[in-house]
Amino acid sequence: MSILDAPLARLDGTPGSLRDLTGGRPALLVNVASKCGLTPQYAELEKLHEELEPRGFTVVGVPCNQFGGQEPGSTEEIAEFCSATYGVTFPMSEKVEVNGEARHEIYQHLVQAPNESGEAGDVQWNFEKFLIDADGAVVARFNPGIEPQDPQVRAQIEPLLA
């Protein structure tokens, strides 16, 4: 089974799968938080999504409250913050855990991939990025401090585009 088939509801609670969120396209999956020093990355994520969506790419935000309690809001509060503050139009999932015993099954697979330094394992912090292809295979993993528009991120995305 592909990780694309793993159950993952939308932020509004609509049941579905990762495939529903990605639309079967290559995607950048990002564990997001509203009260983090890296939260301004939402603006770059939205810009990336708007620019590359016509070429068959999407960004998927995956809210997580495991790092410093920086995503404490309800689904409605998260949606309102993302829309009002950053104009987010990319799909967002339900809030999940990315580490620990309750780690969502998508992240059980994702954390096996090494990052740009060759390190696999637990998600380090908010805004860690996983690039997957249209089949759900992990192409690259980027540490939280690497901006969505960084040339190394773009270099990995470009070959996946239509």
N, C-alpha and C positions, 0 to 999 in steps of 0.2 A: 504494500500500500504506500502510495506517495503521501508526503506530508500535506499535499494539497487537499487530500481527502479527509484530513483530521477535522473533527468538529471544532468550529470556532465561530461564535456568534458575533454579529456586528455590535457596535457600541450601543445601538438602540435596543439590543436584546433580540433582534431577529435571528433565529437559528440559521446556521449555515456552516460553511467550511472555509478553509484558507483559500481554496479554489474560487469560492464565491467572492472573496475579498480581492483576489488578484485578477479575476476575470480570465484566468488561464494564461496570463502574461508574465514575463519576467518582472520581478518586484524587489524593492528594497524594504525589508522588514525592520522596523525600528521600535525598540521598547521606549516609550515616551513617558514624560512626566511634566506636569504643569508648573511645578514649583521648584525647578532645578536651575542651577546656573547655566546649564546647557539648553534650557527651554527655548532660547532664541533660535535654535536650529530648526524649529518648526517653520520659520520663514524660508529657510533654504530648502527644506524638504518640500514645501508647497511649490516653490519656484521650480525645483527639479521635476516634480509631478506635472505641473502645468506645461513645462517645456517638452517633456518626453512622452506624455500620455498619447499624443497623436502618432507617435512612432511605436506604440504597443508596449508601453512600460507604465508601471504604477508604483507608488509608495504606499505602504500599509503601516499605519500607526498602531502599536500594541501597548496600551496603557498598562503600567505596572507600578505598584506602590511599595516594592520591596527595598528600595534604596532611600533611606532617610525619610520614609513616609512622604515622599514628594509628589505623590499622586493620590491624595486622600479623598478627592471629590467623588460625587455620585456620577453616574453616566451622563446625566443631564448637565451637571456642572462642567464636566470634562468637555462635552460637545459645545456648550456655550462658550467656554474659554477659548477653545481652538478656533471656533468660527469667528468670534468677536475680536480676538486679539491678533490672530495670524491668518484669518481668512482661509482656513484649512478646508480643502475640498477632497483630499485623498481619503480613501476608506480607512475607517478605524474599527478595531475589534473591541470586544469586551475586555475588561481589565483581567489580566492573568498574572500568574506567578511564573517567573523565568528561571528561578533557581530553587533548590531545595526539594523536599519530598513531594510537594504539591506542584512541582514544575509542570507546565502545560506540555502535552505530548509533542507539540511542534518544537518547543525549545529543547526537549529531550534529544531531538535529532539535530537541531541547529548548533547546540553547544559542542558537538563533536567536531565541528569544523574549526581549523586553526585560523587565527587572525593574521594580520600582516606581519606579525613578529613570530609566527609559527606556533602560537600558544592556543590550545583548545581548552575547553572546560567552562566553568560558570561564567555567566554574563557578569562583567565587571561593574557596570553602572548604567544609569539611564542613557539613552541615545546610542547604545551599541547597535551596529547595523549589520544585517545579513542580506547579501545579494543572492537571490535565487533565480534560476532560469525558469522557463515556462513549464517545465516538468517537475519543478520543486527541488531540484538538486542545488545544493549550496555552491555558489561560484566563488564567493569571497566573504570575508568577515572583517569589519572595521571597528576599531576601538571607539569609545564614545567621543573622544576629543577630535577625531577626524571629521571634518565638516562634510556635509552632503555634496557640496560642489567641489571638493578637493580633486585635483587632477587624477589621483590614483583611484578614486571612486569612479569618476567618469570613464577612465580607461577600461575598467572592468565592465561597466554598463554597456558601452558602445557596441561591442561584438554581439550583444544579445538583442539589439534593436532591429526592427523590421526596416 
